[in-house]
Structures are given as C-alpha cells and as structure tokens.
Amino acid sequence: MSHSKFVVENVRGKSVVVEARSEAPLRLLNPANDGDGAWVFLSSLGGGFVGGDALALDLEVRESAKLFLSSQSSSKAYRDSRSSFTLDARVGSGATFIAWPEPVTCFAGAGLRQLQRVSLQPSASLLFVDAFTAGRVAREERWAFEDLESRLHVDVGDTPWLREGVRLSSTHGEVKARMFGLDAFATVVLVGPQFEDLARALTASLHQRSLKESVLVTCSPRDGGALLRLASPGVEALHLELQALLSSSVTTVLRDLPLPSRG
C-alpha cells in the first residue's frame, strides 16, 4: 500500500503545510496562493488508478488552520483495474477543511473502492464534495465499469454525524439501465460554524427549487449543517451547479478561490 500524509498549521495567521510525505504513485502539490488557507492538490504519476493500486492518505488540519484539498484532474480508475483509496482526516479546534476534488471517473471494466473518514473537533468546519461520473461517455463507456463503492464517514467530537455509502456494481444488474439518463452525481457535506449560514440558506432556497431544473438537487438539514445530493445529465452541468452553490462561500472562507481543475 502507498501511504502518504501531510499536516497543516496556522503560522502567524497563514495556513501552511508544515509536514508532508508522499509515496508513489500519489503526489502532493502545494501551490502558493493569496489567501490565508493552504492548498493541496492530489496528483498521480500514472494519471490515475492502475492495476491493483492501494493508496492511503492521512492528513491533519491543526487548530485554527484552513485547508483546501482538491485534485489536479479527475480521479481515473483505468480499464480493468482493481484499486482502492483511503482518506483519514483530522480537523482541530476552529480549523476548516474544504475537500473539493474532481469527480471519480471509472473506465470500462474498472473497480474502485473508496473510504473517506473525517474526524472534526466540535468547533471545526467541513465542506466535502464527493462526486462520480458515468465514465468515458465520449468513448461510449457510459456506466461500463464493474464496481464503484464510495463511503464517507464524518464524526463531530465523539459522535457519528454521517455514514454515507454508494455502491454501483454490475453484479446487481446492468448499471446503465438504472441511471435513467443521468451521467454525474455528487454528495456535499456542510457542517460547522463556517458553513452553518450556507447550510441554512441552501435549505431554504432549494426547498423552493423546481423539479424541472436539469440538475436535480436535494438538501437535508442536519445538526449544525446540511447534506446535499445532486444528480446531473452531464459532468459540466454538475460542475457549474456546484460552483453556483458553493464557490462564493469558499471564497469568503479562504479569501481566494481555488477553482477545481478540469480534467
């Protein structure tokens, strides 16, 4: 298993990566920015998951620090691969963790399992986007992968706040037949003081949203935040909807806008 890790601290009002270790094929990119949060982008030497890749990432956002975590491009699981990715994140008191990677894209015959766990101190904040697509639609590989399993666990203090899981498997029947013309999905978690106002605003506005919109969005209020689910007929439409819903708040929190890269 490839095991990488990094730590973010607040140093005189600026969040910086103070410790980092990456193991191939995973690479950690840490570009400078004009805001007060640290940015880390995940990249891969092979451009994605191949063969039996097993990647693990541990990260810690220490007290009062801010982290924006994304990916250099979409997380690709290449044809016929059987891979896994595990994320363990710890977010300290008053810290903020924003995870907004590009959607996972599985090629024909691929299998990918993800487990992403986030542990928050009670005063910490989290915005987490977990998205996946139908695959290489332009190559006529719509929902042609073998198996995709993605689980997201969020704890606040010692209390489980969310246990979310999605599994799409060809062993349960043809995946494409169950998707009803939708090609991209996302789950968005909002929790903590930095995102409470956004959660309340989205709960109110999305309640009035027409079901005739091209991107379907639901919002479930939860203690101290909200859980959003999105279903879209296309990847670009999903991207634009996420930007419309979230980018303003991300800019306010980080004092800069690290737009997710396009893969």
C-alpha angles and dihedrals in degrees: 000000000000108000121193131173144176140179129214123203136181106244113184093329096315123100112227138173103250098174131025138165125172129186123204134295089028118072128189117216117195110186123186119249140181096243132079098255130086117244122210124179123194117225135172132219090221095042092247146347115328133177110337099338113170112190128182128186126189119189137174127199105196129211115316093352125130128216132187110195121188141141132258090231139345115311100250125198103200127225115299093354122145106205143155139204127195125189124190115183129180118194119195133214113305091359126133128217120191115184113185111154126165114270121277112255119195120198123219113299094008128138124201133174122193130187116183119182125184123186115195130192109230093259095045125105133220137191110179127178117193113180140164137183139214091257131246097351092171088060091050091252097130109162089340098137122110102229139354121182122175125176127184123193123186124183126186110202106319093331126097106236100177139010107183126171138174127184126179113181134170087218087072092054135284107328095207092059090059098049099073095213096312117133106179137039135182140184118205124196121199119181138146138042096298092059105030093098092049091049092052093046093050092046089056098042098042090051086068095044118123118243087222091075113115092234113054114218130182126184125200116190115223135179106299095352147009144262119227128193123193132190120187139182089224143021095239092051089052091049092051092047092051090049091051093050102040116016097083092056092045089053091050093050097044098031087227134059117237099191112210108255120249115241 
